[in-house]
Amino acid sequence: MTADRSDPAERSRLESELAAHHRAAFAWARHCARRSREEAEEVLQMTYLKVLEGRARFDGQSSFQTWLFGVIRHTAADHRRRAVVRDLLFWRLRGEAAQAETAPGAEGRLDAAQQRAVLERALRALPHRQREILLLVFYHELTLEEAARVMRVGLGSARQHYARGKERLRQLLGIRVRA
C-alpha cells in the first residue's frame, strides 16, 4: 500500500489506515522521542509525510501497525541524530568563535551576516558533489541514504563525498578537531 497520486482510492485507504492507528502511533512516537510531546509531534508529522509521499512503502510483510511503528522508530532516530550533529556543530563553532574573540590580535567578533558570508564562501570553494551532500544533509536534513538518492549516486560514494566535504570545510574554516 503506497500513496500513489494517480490513484485517489489507494491514497484514501492509506490515509484511513494512518487515521485508524494515530493514537497508538502517537504514543509510540512519544516513547521514541523520550516522552517529549513536541518532538513526538514533529517525528509523527515527518513519518506521515514520508508515508504519504511514498518514501516509506508498506509491502504487506507485516501488519500495517508494525510497519508504521518501524517507520516512526527510524524517523525518531534520524531526528535525534540530526539534532545531536546540529548541536555539536553549533557549540563547536560558537566555542571557536569565542576563542577567536579572546585571541591576541583578533579583530573582534564577526556579526551573523559576516559569519554566514564566510561559511558561504567556504561552501562555494568545495567541489560540487561535496557541497551538494553537505547542503542536503545539514541544511535540508536528509539522511545520507536520501541524499544519495537525490544525487543519484551510490551510498558509498555519498559517504565518501560527505566525509571529504566535512574535512575540507573544517580546513577552509580553520576548525581543528580535538581528539
C-alpha positions in Angstrom: 0.0 0.0 0.0 1.6 3.3 -1.1 0.3 6.8 -1.6 0.0 6.9 -5.4 -1.1 10.4 -6.5 -2.6 8.9 -9.6 -4.8 6.5 -7.5 -7.1 8.5 -5.2 -8.6 5.3 -3.8 -5.2 4.0 -2.7 -4.3 7.3 -1.1 -7.6 7.3 0.7 -7.0 3.8 2.1 -3.6 4.8 3.3 -4.9 7.9 5.0 -7.6 5.8 6.6 -5.0 3.3 7.9 -2.9 6.2 9.3 -6.0 7.7 11.0 -7.0 4.4 12.5 -3.6 3.9 14.1 -3.0 7.6 15.0 -3.5 7.2 18.8 -1.2 4.2 19.1 1.3 5.8 16.7 1.4 9.0 18.7 2.0 7.0 21.9 4.8 5.1 20.2 6.3 8.4 18.8 6.3 9.8 22.4 8.2 6.7 23.6 10.7 7.0 20.7 11.0 10.8 21.4 11.9 10.1 25.1 8.4 11.3 26.2 8.8 14.8 24.6 5.4 15.7 23.2 6.8 18.4 20.9 9.4 16.1 19.5 6.9 13.3 19.1 4.5 15.6 17.2 7.4 16.5 14.9 8.5 12.9 14.4 5.0 11.8 13.7 4.5 14.6 11.2 7.7 13.6 9.4 6.6 10.0 9.4 3.2 10.7 7.9 4.9 12.9 5.3 7.3 10.0 4.4 4.4 7.6 4.1 2.1 9.9 2.1 4.9 10.9 -0.3 5.8 7.3 -0.9 9.3 7.5 0.6 8.2 4.8 3.1 6.2 2.0 1.5 4.1 -0.7 3.1 4.8 -4.0 1.4 2.5 -6.3 3.4 5.2 -8.4 5.0 3.9 -7.4 8.5 0.9 -5.8 9.9 0.4 -2.1 9.0 0.9 -1.1 12.6 4.1 -3.0 12.9 5.4 -1.4 9.8 4.3 2.1 10.8 6.0 1.7 14.2 9.2 0.8 12.5 9.0 3.9 10.3 8.3 6.0 13.4 11.3 4.4 15.2 13.7 5.1 12.3 12.3 8.6 11.9 12.8 9.4 15.6 16.4 8.0 15.5 17.2 10.2 12.4 15.6 13.2 14.1 17.7 12.7 17.2 20.9 12.1 15.2 20.4 15.3 13.2 19.7 17.3 16.4 22.9 16.0 18.0 25.0 16.8 15.0 23.4 20.2 14.6 24.0 21.0 18.3 27.6 19.7 18.2 28.4 21.9 15.2 26.7 24.9 16.7 28.6 24.6 20.0 31.9 23.8 18.3 31.6 26.9 16.0 30.4 29.0 18.9 33.4 27.9 21.1 35.8 28.6 18.3 34.3 32.0 17.7 34.7 32.8 21.4 38.3 31.7 21.2 38.9 33.9 18.2 37.4 36.9 20.1 39.8 36.5 23.0 42.8 35.6 21.0 45.5 38.3 20.9 45.3 40.4 17.8 41.8 39.2 16.9 39.8 41.8 15.1 36.8 41.2 17.3 33.6 39.5 16.9 32.1 38.9 13.5 28.4 39.6 13.2 26.0 36.9 12.0 26.0 38.2 8.4 29.8 38.1 8.2 29.9 34.6 9.7 27.3 33.5 7.1 29.3 35.0 4.3 32.4 33.2 5.5 30.6 29.9 5.6 29.0 30.5 2.1 32.4 31.3 0.6 33.9 28.1 2.2 31.0 26.1 0.8 31.4 27.5 -2.7 35.1 26.5 -2.5 34.1 22.9 -2.1 33.8 20.6 -5.1 30.2 20.4 -6.4 29.3 17.0 -5.0 30.8 17.7 -1.6 28.9 20.9 -1.3 25.7 19.3 -2.5 25.9 16.4 0.0 26.6 18.8 2.9 23.7 21.0 2.0 21.3 18.1 1.6 22.3 16.6 5.0 22.8 19.7 7.1 20.5 22.3 5.5 17.8 20.1 4.1 18.1 17.5 6.9 18.2 14.4 4.6 19.8 11.2 5.6 22.9 10.1 3.7 20.7 7.5 2.0 18.1 10.1 1.0 20.9 12.5 -0.2 22.4 9.7 -2.3 19.1 9.1 -4.0 18.7 12.8 -4.7 22.2 13.0 -6.1 21.7 9.7 -8.0 24.9 8.2 -6.6 25.6 5.1 -4.6 25.6 5.2 -0.8 29.3 4.5 -0.6 30.0 7.4 -2.9 27.7 9.7 -0.9 29.5 8.7 2.3 32.9 9.5 0.7 31.8 12.9 -0.6 30.3 13.6 2.9 33.4 12.7 4.8 35.7 14.6 2.4 33.4 17.6 2.3 33.3 17.9 6.1 37.1 17.6 6.3 37.6 20.2 3.6 35.1 22.5 5.2 36.9 22.2 8.5 40.2 23.1 6.8 38.7 26.1 5.0 37.1 27.4 8.2 40.2 26.7 10.2 38.4 24.4 12.6 40.6 21.9 14.5 39.1 18.6 15.7 40.0 17.8 19.2 40.8 14.1 19.9 
